[in-house]
Structures are given as C-alpha cells and as structure tokens.
C-alpha cells in the first residue's frame, strides 16, 4: 500500500503512514522467541532491518532527517549484530549523506 502512495500517487505523508503500519506488523511478526535458532533469529532480524531501511527511504524523501537517522541507526545495529559488514558500510554511507544534508540546512 505504501508503495502505491509513494510511487504512483506521490503522496509521501500517506506512504509513511502505511509504511509505519507495515513496519509495526513486521516487528511484531518477527519477534525473537527463546526457541528460535540462530538462523531464524538472523532471518527475523534481517526482515526488521530491511523494514527500517524502507522506512528511512521514505523519511529521506520527506526530508525528515531525524526520523531517517533513527531508522538507519536501528537497521545498522541489527546488521552489526549479524556481522553483515557490507550492509553496515552501505548504511554508514547513508548516515554520512544525512549528516551532509543536515549541515547544508544549517
């Protein structure tokens, strides 16, 4: 639903609303429980991290840099915990871009 608002209708406030609903559901569905093995934990953390990145993309389009930073940082922490170095580097680059945008607006 959020992609329809984002891509076809160019209604970013509605897109973020629906992306937040999806993100909340993703977090709930992927809750880590004591009986999950390490592979399932990684799979679940990956789903949540990707959801954070999708949310950050919309926030960046809205120029909500603080919210984008929160989502990027949350995704980075999850990927660091999984030792996914390439993803961490990609996110650090996005965070640097957010830093530059913040400096440009000051």
LUMZAKE-698947 format. One record per atom (N, C-alpha, C): residue in three letters; atom name; z, y, x. Coordinates in nm, 2 decimals. Atoms other than C-alpha are relative to their C-alpha. Example, Ala and Ser with C-alpha at 12.3 -4.5 7.8 and 13.67 -1.06 7.14 Angstrom:
2
 drenfi sedo     up  north   east
    ALA    N   0.00  -0.12   0.09
    ALA   CA   0.78  -0.45   1.23
    ALA    C   0.00   0.12   0.09
    SER    N   0.00  -0.11  -0.09
    SER   CA   0.71  -0.11   1.37
    SER    C   0.08   0.11  -0.08
//
This chain:
106
 drenfi sedo     up  north   east
    UNK    N   0.00  -0.12   0.08
    UNK   CA   0.00   0.00   0.00
    UNK    C   0.00   0.13   0.09
    UNK    N  -0.01  -0.12  -0.09
    UNK   CA   0.09   0.24   0.28
    UNK    C  -0.13   0.03   0.07
    UNK    N   0.13  -0.02  -0.07
    UNK   CA  -0.25   0.19   0.45
    UNK    C  -0.10   0.06  -0.10
    UNK    N   0.09  -0.07   0.09
    UNK   CA  -0.43   0.29   0.13
    UNK    C   0.03   0.15  -0.01
    UNK    N  -0.03  -0.14   0.00
    UNK   CA  -0.24   0.61   0.12
    UNK    C  -0.03   0.07   0.13
    UNK    N   0.02  -0.05  -0.13
    UNK   CA  -0.28   0.66   0.49
    UNK    C  -0.15   0.02   0.03
    UNK    N   0.14   0.01  -0.04
    UNK   CA  -0.65   0.56   0.54
    UNK    C  -0.09   0.06  -0.11
    UNK    N   0.10  -0.03   0.10
    UNK   CA  -0.82   0.62   0.21
    UNK    C   0.04   0.13  -0.08
    UNK    N  -0.04  -0.12   0.08
    UNK   CA  -0.62   0.90   0.03
    UNK    C   0.05   0.11   0.09
    UNK    N  -0.06  -0.10  -0.10
    UNK   CA  -0.49   1.08   0.35
    UNK    C   0.12   0.07  -0.06
    UNK    N  -0.12  -0.04   0.06
    UNK   CA  -0.16   1.11   0.17
    UNK    C   0.12  -0.05   0.09
    UNK    N  -0.10   0.05  -0.09
    UNK   CA   0.08   1.07   0.46
    UNK    C   0.14   0.00  -0.05
    UNK    N  -0.14   0.01   0.05
    UNK   CA   0.41   1.15   0.28
    UNK    C   0.01  -0.12  -0.09
    UNK    N  -0.01   0.12   0.08
    UNK   CA   0.33   0.87   0.03
    UNK    C  -0.01  -0.12   0.09
    UNK    N   0.02   0.11  -0.10
    UNK   CA   0.22   0.65   0.32
    UNK    C   0.13  -0.04   0.07
    UNK    N  -0.12   0.03  -0.07
    UNK   CA   0.55   0.69   0.50
    UNK    C   0.11  -0.06  -0.10
    UNK    N  -0.09   0.05   0.11
    UNK   CA   0.74   0.63   0.17
    UNK    C  -0.02  -0.15  -0.01
    UNK    N   0.03   0.15   0.02
    UNK   CA   0.57   0.29   0.12
    UNK    C   0.02  -0.08   0.13
    UNK    N  -0.03   0.07  -0.13
    UNK   CA   0.59   0.20   0.49
    UNK    C   0.15  -0.02   0.02
    UNK    N  -0.14   0.02  -0.01
    UNK   CA   0.96   0.26   0.48
    UNK    C   0.05  -0.11  -0.09
    UNK    N  -0.03   0.11   0.09
    UNK   CA   0.99   0.03   0.18
    UNK    C  -0.04  -0.14   0.07
    UNK    N   0.04   0.12  -0.07
    UNK   CA   0.79  -0.23   0.37
    UNK    C   0.09  -0.03   0.12
    UNK    N  -0.08   0.02  -0.11
    UNK   CA   0.99  -0.18   0.68
    UNK    C   0.14  -0.06  -0.03
    UNK    N  -0.13   0.05   0.04
    UNK   CA   1.32  -0.23   0.50
    UNK    C  -0.01  -0.15  -0.04
    UNK    N   0.02   0.14   0.04
    UNK   CA   1.19  -0.55   0.35
    UNK    C  -0.02  -0.09   0.12
    UNK    N   0.02   0.08  -0.12
    UNK   CA   1.07  -0.67   0.69
    UNK    C   0.13  -0.02   0.08
    UNK    N  -0.13   0.02  -0.07
    UNK   CA   1.41  -0.61   0.84
    UNK    C   0.09  -0.10  -0.07
    UNK    N  -0.08   0.10   0.08
    UNK   CA   1.58  -0.80   0.56
    UNK    C  -0.05  -0.14   0.02
    UNK    N   0.06   0.13  -0.01
    UNK   CA   1.34  -1.09   0.57
    UNK    C   0.02  -0.06   0.14
    UNK    N  -0.01   0.05  -0.14
    UNK   CA   1.37  -1.12   0.95
    UNK    C   0.14   0.01   0.05
    UNK    N  -0.14   0.00  -0.04
    UNK   CA   1.75  -1.11   0.96
    UNK    C   0.02  -0.12   0.09
    UNK    N  -0.03   0.11  -0.09
    UNK   CA   1.87  -1.32   1.25
    UNK    C   0.13  -0.07  -0.05
    UNK    N  -0.11   0.08   0.05
    UNK   CA   2.10  -1.60   1.14
    UNK    C   0.04  -0.10   0.11
    UNK    N  -0.05   0.08  -0.11
    UNK   CA   2.32  -1.83   1.35
    UNK    C  -0.08  -0.13   0.03
    UNK    N   0.07   0.13  -0.02
    UNK   CA   2.10  -2.14   1.30
    UNK    C  -0.15   0.02   0.06
    UNK    N   0.13  -0.02  -0.05
    UNK   CA   1.78  -1.97   1.43
    UNK    C  -0.01  -0.03   0.15
    UNK    N   0.02   0.03  -0.14
    UNK   CA   1.65  -2.10   1.76
    UNK    C  -0.06   0.12   0.07
    UNK    N   0.05  -0.11  -0.08
    UNK   CA   1.53  -1.87   2.04
    UNK    C  -0.14   0.04  -0.03
    UNK    N   0.13  -0.03   0.04
    UNK   CA   1.17  -1.89   1.94
    UNK    C  -0.01   0.07  -0.13
    UNK    N   0.00  -0.06   0.13
    UNK   CA   1.24  -1.80   1.58
    UNK    C   0.06   0.14   0.01
    UNK    N  -0.06  -0.13  -0.02
    UNK   CA   1.46  -1.51   1.69
    UNK    C  -0.10   0.09   0.06
    UNK    N   0.10  -0.08  -0.06
    UNK   CA   1.18  -1.38   1.91
    UNK    C  -0.11   0.04  -0.10
    UNK    N   0.10  -0.03   0.10
    UNK   CA   0.93  -1.41   1.63
    UNK    C   0.05   0.10  -0.10
    UNK    N  -0.06  -0.09   0.10
    UNK   CA   1.16  -1.23   1.39
    UNK    C   0.01   0.14   0.06
    UNK    N  -0.01  -0.13  -0.07
    UNK   CA   1.23  -0.95   1.64
    UNK    C  -0.13   0.06   0.02
    UNK    N   0.14  -0.06  -0.02
    UNK   CA   0.86  -0.91   1.71
    UNK    C  -0.05   0.06  -0.13
    UNK    N   0.04  -0.06   0.13
    UNK   CA   0.79  -0.86   1.34
    UNK    C   0.07   0.13  -0.03
    UNK    N  -0.07  -0.13   0.02
    UNK   CA   1.06  -0.59   1.32
    UNK    C  -0.05   0.10   0.09
    UNK    N   0.05  -0.09  -0.10
    UNK   CA   0.94  -0.43   1.64
    UNK    C  -0.14   0.06  -0.04
    UNK    N   0.13  -0.05   0.04
    UNK   CA   0.58  -0.41   1.51
    UNK    C   0.01   0.09  -0.12
    UNK    N  -0.02  -0.09   0.12
    UNK   CA   0.71  -0.26   1.18
    UNK    C   0.05   0.14   0.05
    UNK    N  -0.04  -0.13  -0.05
    UNK   CA   0.89   0.01   1.38
    UNK    C  -0.12   0.08   0.06
    UNK    N   0.12  -0.06  -0.06
    UNK   CA   0.56   0.08   1.57
    UNK    C  -0.09   0.06  -0.11
    UNK    N   0.08  -0.05   0.11
    UNK   CA   0.37   0.11   1.24
    UNK    C   0.06   0.12  -0.06
    UNK    N  -0.07  -0.12   0.05
    UNK   CA   0.63   0.35   1.11
    UNK    C  -0.02   0.12   0.09
    UNK    N   0.01  -0.11  -0.10
    UNK   CA   0.62   0.55   1.43
    UNK    C  -0.14   0.07  -0.01
    UNK    N   0.14  -0.06   0.01
    UNK   CA   0.24   0.59   1.40
    UNK    C  -0.02   0.10  -0.12
    UNK    N   0.01  -0.09   0.11
    UNK   CA   0.27   0.75   1.06
    UNK    C   0.08   0.12   0.02
    UNK    N  -0.08  -0.11  -0.03
    UNK   CA   0.55   0.97   1.17
    UNK    C  -0.07   0.10   0.10
    UNK    N   0.07  -0.08  -0.09
    UNK   CA   0.34   1.09   1.46
    UNK    C  -0.11   0.08  -0.07
    UNK    N   0.10  -0.08   0.08
    UNK   CA   0.06   1.18   1.22
    UNK    C   0.06   0.11  -0.08
    UNK    N  -0.07  -0.11   0.08
    UNK   CA   0.31   1.38   1.02
    UNK    C   0.06   0.10   0.09
    UNK    N  -0.06  -0.09  -0.10
    UNK   CA   0.43   1.55   1.34
    UNK    C   0.15   0.00  -0.01
    UNK    N  -0.14   0.02   0.01
    UNK   CA   0.78   1.42   1.27
    UNK    C   0.04  -0.07   0.13
    UNK    N  -0.02   0.06  -0.13
    UNK   CA   0.86   1.37   1.64
    UNK    C   0.13  -0.07   0.01
    UNK    N  -0.14   0.06  -0.01
    UNK   CA   1.23   1.29   1.60
    UNK    C   0.00  -0.14  -0.07
    UNK    N   0.01   0.13   0.07
    UNK   CA   1.16   1.01   1.35
    UNK    C  -0.09  -0.10   0.08
    UNK    N   0.08   0.09  -0.09
    UNK   CA   0.88   0.88   1.57
    UNK    C   0.07  -0.05   0.12
    UNK    N  -0.08   0.04  -0.12
    UNK   CA   1.11   0.88   1.87
    UNK    C   0.10  -0.11  -0.04
    UNK    N  -0.10   0.10   0.04
    UNK   CA   1.37   0.68   1.67
    UNK    C  -0.07  -0.14  -0.02
    UNK    N   0.07   0.12   0.03
    UNK   CA   1.12   0.42   1.56
    UNK    C  -0.05  -0.06   0.13
    UNK    N   0.05   0.05  -0.13
    UNK   CA   0.96   0.39   1.91
    UNK    C   0.12  -0.05   0.08
    UNK    N  -0.11   0.04  -0.08
    UNK   CA   1.30   0.36   2.07
    UNK    C   0.06  -0.13  -0.05
    UNK    N  -0.05   0.12   0.06
    UNK   CA   1.41   0.09   1.83
    UNK    C  -0.10  -0.12   0.03
    UNK    N   0.09   0.11  -0.04
    UNK   CA   1.09  -0.11   1.90
    UNK    C   0.01  -0.03   0.14
    UNK    N  -0.01   0.02  -0.14
    UNK   CA   1.13  -0.06   2.27
    UNK    C   0.12  -0.09   0.03
    UNK    N  -0.12   0.08  -0.02
    UNK   CA   1.48  -0.20   2.26
    UNK    C  -0.02  -0.15  -0.04
    UNK    N   0.03   0.14   0.04
    UNK   CA   1.36  -0.51   2.07
    UNK    C  -0.09  -0.07   0.10
    UNK    N   0.09   0.06  -0.10
    UNK   CA   1.08  -0.57   2.32
    UNK    C   0.07  -0.02   0.13
    UNK    N  -0.08   0.02  -0.12
    UNK   CA   1.31  -0.52   2.61
    UNK    C   0.08  -0.12   0.00
    UNK    N  -0.09   0.12   0.02
    UNK   CA   1.54  -0.79   2.47
    UNK    C  -0.08  -0.12   0.01
    UNK    N   0.09   0.12  -0.01
    UNK   CA   1.24  -1.02   2.46
    UNK    C  -0.07  -0.01   0.13
    UNK    N   0.06  -0.01  -0.13
    UNK   CA   1.13  -0.92   2.81
    UNK    C  -0.16   0.01  -0.01
    UNK    N   0.14  -0.02   0.01
    UNK   CA   0.78  -0.81   2.69
    UNK    C  -0.03   0.13   0.07
    UNK    N   0.01  -0.12  -0.08
    UNK   CA   0.71  -0.57   2.97
    UNK    C  -0.12   0.08  -0.04
    UNK    N   0.11  -0.07   0.04
    UNK   CA   0.36  -0.48   2.86
    UNK    C   0.02   0.09  -0.12
    UNK    N  -0.03  -0.07   0.12
    UNK   CA   0.48  -0.37   2.52
    UNK    C   0.09   0.12   0.03
    UNK    N  -0.10  -0.11  -0.03
    UNK   CA   0.77  -0.17   2.67
    UNK    C  -0.08   0.11   0.07
    UNK    N   0.08  -0.10  -0.07
    UNK   CA   0.52   0.01   2.90
    UNK    C  -0.08   0.08  -0.10
    UNK    N   0.08  -0.07   0.10
    UNK   CA   0.30   0.10   2.61
    UNK    C   0.08   0.09  -0.08
    UNK    N  -0.09  -0.08   0.08
    UNK   CA   0.59   0.23   2.41
    UNK    C   0.05   0.12   0.09
    UNK    N  -0.05  -0.11  -0.09
    UNK   CA   0.72   0.43   2.71
    UNK    C  -0.11   0.11   0.01
    UNK    N   0.11  -0.10  -0.01
    UNK   CA   0.37   0.60   2.73
    UNK    C   0.00   0.08  -0.13
    UNK    N  -0.01  -0.08   0.12
    UNK   CA   0.40   0.69   2.36
    UNK    C   0.12   0.09   0.00
    UNK    N  -0.12  -0.09   0.00
    UNK   CA   0.75   0.83   2.41
    UNK    C  -0.03   0.12   0.09
    UNK    N   0.03  -0.12  -0.09
    UNK   CA   0.62   1.04   2.70
    UNK    C  -0.09   0.10  -0.07
    UNK    N   0.08  -0.09   0.08
    UNK   CA   0.35   1.17   2.47
    UNK    C   0.08   0.08  -0.10
    UNK    N  -0.09  -0.07   0.09
    UNK   CA   0.62   1.26   2.22
    UNK    C   0.07   0.11   0.07
    UNK    N  -0.07  -0.10  -0.09
    UNK   CA   0.81   1.44   2.50
    UNK    C  -0.10   0.12   0.02
    UNK    N   0.10  -0.11  -0.03
    UNK   CA   0.49   1.64   2.58
    UNK    C  -0.02   0.08  -0.12
    UNK    N   0.03  -0.07   0.12
    UNK   CA   0.43   1.73   2.22
    UNK    C   0.12   0.09  -0.04
    UNK    N  -0.12  -0.08   0.03
    UNK   CA   0.79   1.85   2.18
    UNK    C   0.01   0.12   0.09
    UNK    N   0.01  -0.11  -0.09
    UNK   CA   0.75   2.07   2.49
    UNK    C  -0.10   0.10  -0.04
    UNK    N   0.11  -0.09   0.05
    UNK   CA   0.43   2.21   2.35
    UNK    C   0.04   0.09  -0.12
    UNK    N  -0.04  -0.07   0.12
    UNK   CA   0.60   2.31   2.03
    UNK    C   0.12   0.10   0.02
    UNK    N  -0.11  -0.09  -0.03
    UNK   CA   0.89   2.49   2.20
    UNK    C  -0.05   0.14   0.05
//
